[in-house]
Amino acid sequence: MIDKVDIRIPWLTPFSREIGDVIAQLRHGHVYPFRPAKFYSCVGDLRESHGIDAILHLNYKFSRDHKTSSKLEIIDAGKKTIVEMAEIIRRIINIDPFECELMRLDLASDIFGVPVHVVRDLARFRYKRFATRIEKSFEIELEFRAMGTADSQTFNAGRRPNFIRIYNKIKELYGQWLKLKQRCERFNKQMKSFDMSAEQLYYGARFCPTFEGFCLAEGFECFEGLTVTRIERQIGAAQFPEELRLFGDLRNAHLFNPFTAVKILPSGVIRSFEQPPPGVSIRDWLAAMGLDRLRQEFGNSHQACSYVQKYGNGNGKRVLESLFSIMPPERPPITETEIFEAYARSTERQVTGAKAINVYLPPRHEETNQITRGGIKVLPATREDRWP
C-alpha cells in the first residue's frame, strides 16, 4: 500500500483561497494553526483548523539558492485513494496535483502469520552485507538497528532516506491504542475539575473504542493469535526511481516492485509462537515451541513424535496430545512473490478507488487462503473486489 506521501511545494507556488488568507497573515507573525519549527519557518496542522488531513511545512530554512520550498505531508495516506489525496492537494495549492514532485514515499506490504524474527532471519538485502552485531558500516552504506521488547520488534536495514523497515504491525497499533486511551482518560479527568452537571460530563466525555474496534477502523479484523509483519520501503531525497518521481506516477504504483532488493531464503512451513493463547501456561507453551524445534531438527514430525514417546516414560502419547492441542497452525513459507502480491493488491485498491471492507488483505496464494484462525478464513479476491 501507499502508506505515506510527502509533496514538494516549489517556491512562489500559489496557495488556494481556503489557505491563502492564513498564509498572508504569517507576514505579521505566527497565527493558528502554524508554529515555529526546526527545519521550516513554520508548520501547521490543518486538521483542526480547516478539516484537511494534511500538515503544511512552510519555507525550508536551509535552501542553498534562497528559493525556499515547502512540504505538504498527507495524513493517513494508507487509508486514502489517489483521488482523495489529489483532492487534499487541490484544497491547499492551485496547481495540478499530479504534476507535484514527491519528497517522501513509503510503500508497504503486510504479511500475515509470520513473526518479525522469522522475516529477519530469512531476509537478505542485495548490495549490502547483512550482519546482526554491527550498527553502522560506512563502507557499504548499511545501517542495522533492532529495537523492541518481548512484545514489539522493529528492524531497519539501510540508511535514511532510503531504507527498509520491518516491524510488528499489530503491536504498533496496540501502542497507538494505548496512547489514545490515555488521552481520553486524561481529558475526562480534567473535565471533572470544572463545575459541570452529570449530564454535561457524560455527553462531553471521550470514550476510547476497544482494541478490536480500533484495529477494525485501521483496516484489520483483529482476533486472538493474529500476527502481521509489515515490510516497508521508504524512499526520499534523490533516491526516487524513474517510475515514481511525481504524484501522478502513483497511478501506476501497483505495477512497481519496491522490494526487489529483498531476497528471502528458502524455508519450511512457519508457525507463529508470538504469544501463548488464553489459558495456556508458559510452561506448556515453551514445551510446544520445543516440540516444533525438535521437528525441525529431525526433519519431519514422525521422528519427533517417536523421540517423545521413547523418552516419555509411558506418558509420551498424553504429552503429544496436550501439545498438539495448543500448537499454532502452520502456514506456507514466505516468498518474494508473496511480498510483492500483498503490496500490489492493496495498492491497486488505492489506485483504482475500489471500496473494500478490508484494504490490508493477504496475498492471493491458494495455500495462504486456506489459513484459518479463530474461525476466520481469509478468502481470495474476486474480479468484483478488485475493480470498482
Backbone hydrogen bonds, N-H to C=O, Kabsch-Sander energy under -0.5 kcal/mol:
donor,donor_aa,acceptor,acceptor_aa,energy
3,D,1,M,-1.0
3,D,106,D,-2.3
4,K,106,D,-1.2
5,V,74,I,-0.6
6,D,104,R,-2.3
7,I,72,L,-3.0
8,R,101,E,-3.0
9,I,70,S,-3.2
13,T,10,P,-1.4
16,S,92,I,-2.2
20,G,16,S,-3.1
21,D,17,R,-0.9
23,I,19,I,-2.0
24,A,20,G,-2.3
25,Q,21,D,-1.2
26,L,22,V,-0.7
26,L,23,I,-0.9
27,R,24,A,-1.2
28,H,25,Q,-1.5
29,G,26,L,-1.2
34,F,31,V,-2.4
35,R,43,V,-1.8
37,A,40,Y,-0.9
41,S,58,L,-1.3
41,S,59,N,-2.0
42,C,58,L,-1.2
43,V,35,R,-2.6
44,G,56,L,-2.5
45,D,33,P,-0.8
46,L,44,G,-0.7
46,L,54,A,-2.1
49,S,45,D,-0.6
50,H,46,L,-1.5
51,G,46,L,-0.6
51,G,47,R,-0.7
52,I,46,L,-2.2
54,A,52,I,-2.4
55,I,73,E,-2.6
56,L,44,G,-2.6
57,H,55,I,-0.6
57,H,71,K,-3.3
58,L,42,C,-2.7
58,L,56,L,-0.6
60,Y,69,S,-2.5
61,K,39,F,-2.8
63,S,60,Y,-0.8
68,T,66,H,-1.0
70,S,9,I,-2.8
71,K,57,H,-2.8
72,L,7,I,-2.9
73,E,55,I,-2.9
73,E,71,K,-0.5
74,I,5,V,-2.1
74,I,72,L,-0.6
75,I,53,D,-1.9
77,A,74,I,-0.6
78,G,3,D,-0.9
79,K,76,D,-1.4
80,K,77,A,-1.6
82,I,350,Q,-2.1
85,M,81,T,-2.1
86,A,82,I,-2.4
87,E,83,V,-1.9
88,I,84,E,-1.5
89,I,85,M,-1.9
90,R,86,A,-2.2
91,R,87,E,-1.5
92,I,89,I,-1.4
93,I,89,I,-2.5
94,N,14,P,-2.7
95,I,93,I,-0.6
99,E,96,D,-1.8
100,C,97,P,-1.5
101,E,8,R,-0.6
102,L,245,R,-2.4
103,M,6,D,-2.9
104,R,6,D,-1.2
105,L,235,I,-2.5
106,D,4,K,-2.1
107,L,105,L,-0.5
107,L,233,R,-2.5
108,A,1,M,-2.5
109,S,231,I,-2.1
111,I,109,S,-0.5
111,I,229,T,-2.8
112,F,110,D,-0.5
113,G,227,T,-3.2
114,V,111,I,-0.6
119,V,115,P,-1.6
120,R,116,V,-2.7
121,D,117,H,-1.9
122,L,118,V,-1.8
123,A,119,V,-2.2
124,R,263,K,-2.6
126,R,261,A,-2.6
128,K,125,F,-1.3
131,A,129,R,-0.5
137,S,142,L,-2.2
140,I,137,S,-0.8
141,E,137,S,-0.6
142,L,137,S,-1.7
144,F,135,E,-2.3
145,R,156,N,-1.4
147,M,154,T,-2.1
149,T,152,S,-1.4
154,T,147,M,-2.2
155,F,166,I,-2.9
156,N,145,R,-2.2
157,A,164,I,-2.6
158,G,143,E,-1.3
159,R,162,N,-0.9
162,N,159,R,-1.7
163,F,161,P,-0.5
163,F,234,Q,-1.1
164,I,157,A,-2.7
165,R,232,E,-3.0
166,I,155,F,-3.1
167,Y,230,R,-1.9
168,N,153,Q,-1.5
169,K,167,Y,-0.8
169,K,228,V,-1.9
170,I,228,V,-0.7
172,E,168,N,-1.7
173,L,169,K,-2.4
174,Y,170,I,-2.1
175,G,171,K,-1.9
176,Q,172,E,-2.0
177,W,173,L,-2.5
178,L,174,Y,-2.2
179,K,175,G,-1.8
180,L,176,Q,-2.2
181,K,177,W,-2.5
182,Q,178,L,-2.3
183,R,179,K,-2.2
184,C,180,L,-2.2
185,E,181,K,-2.2
186,R,182,Q,-2.5
187,F,183,R,-2.4
188,N,184,C,-2.4
189,K,185,E,-2.0
190,Q,186,R,-1.9
191,M,187,F,-1.8
192,K,188,N,-1.0
193,S,190,Q,-1.2
194,F,191,M,-1.7
196,M,194,F,-1.6
201,L,197,S,-2.4
202,Y,198,A,-2.0
203,Y,199,E,-2.4
204,G,200,Q,-1.6
205,A,201,L,-0.8
205,A,202,Y,-0.6
208,C,206,R,-0.5
214,F,210,T,-2.6
215,C,211,F,-2.5
216,L,212,E,-2.1
217,A,213,G,-1.8
218,E,214,F,-1.1
219,G,216,L,-1.0
220,F,215,C,-2.9
222,C,220,F,-1.1
226,L,223,F,-2.0
229,T,111,I,-2.7
230,R,167,Y,-2.8
230,R,228,V,-0.5
231,I,109,S,-2.9
231,I,229,T,-0.5
232,E,165,R,-3.3
232,E,230,R,-0.6
233,R,107,L,-3.3
234,Q,163,F,-2.7
234,Q,232,E,-0.6
235,I,105,L,-2.7
237,A,103,M,-1.0
239,Q,236,G,-2.1
244,L,241,P,-1.0
247,F,100,C,-2.8
248,G,98,F,-1.5
249,D,246,L,-1.0
250,L,247,F,-1.5
251,R,248,G,-1.5
252,N,249,D,-1.9
253,A,250,L,-1.6
255,L,252,N,-1.6
256,F,253,A,-1.1
260,T,257,N,-0.7
262,V,259,F,-1.2
263,K,124,R,-3.5
263,K,261,A,-0.6
265,L,122,L,-2.4
265,L,263,K,-0.5
270,I,331,R,-2.6
272,S,329,P,-0.5
273,F,271,R,-0.8
280,V,277,P,-1.8
281,S,279,G,-0.5
285,W,281,S,-2.2
286,L,282,I,-2.4
287,A,283,R,-1.9
288,A,284,D,-2.2
289,M,285,W,-2.1
290,G,286,L,-2.2
291,L,287,A,-2.2
292,D,288,A,-2.1
293,R,289,M,-2.2
294,L,290,G,-2.3
295,R,291,L,-2.1
296,Q,292,D,-1.7
297,E,293,R,-2.1
298,F,294,L,-2.3
299,G,295,R,-1.7
304,A,300,N,-1.1
305,C,301,S,-2.5
306,S,302,H,-2.2
307,Y,303,Q,-2.0
308,V,304,A,-1.8
309,Q,305,C,-2.4
310,K,306,S,-2.0
311,Y,307,Y,-1.8
315,N,312,G,-2.1
319,V,315,N,-2.5
320,L,316,G,-2.5
321,E,317,K,-2.2
322,S,318,R,-2.0
323,L,319,V,-2.1
324,F,320,L,-2.8
325,S,321,E,-1.3
326,I,322,S,-0.6
326,I,323,L,-0.8
327,M,323,L,-0.8
331,R,270,I,-1.7
339,I,335,T,-1.7
340,F,336,E,-2.1
341,E,337,T,-2.6
342,A,338,E,-2.3
343,Y,339,I,-1.7
344,A,340,F,-3.3
345,R,341,E,-2.4
346,S,342,A,-1.6
347,T,343,Y,-2.4
348,E,344,A,-2.2
349,R,345,R,-1.1
350,Q,346,S,-1.2
351,V,347,T,-2.4
352,T,348,E,-2.7
353,G,349,R,-1.2
354,A,349,R,-0.9
356,A,354,A,-0.5
360,Y,219,G,-0.6
361,L,359,V,-1.9
369,N,365,H,-1.5
370,Q,367,E,-1.1
371,I,368,T,-1.4
373,R,376,I,-1.7
376,I,373,R,-1.5
378,V,371,I,-1.1
379,L,377,K,-0.5
386,R,382,T,-1.4
387,W,383,R,-1.3
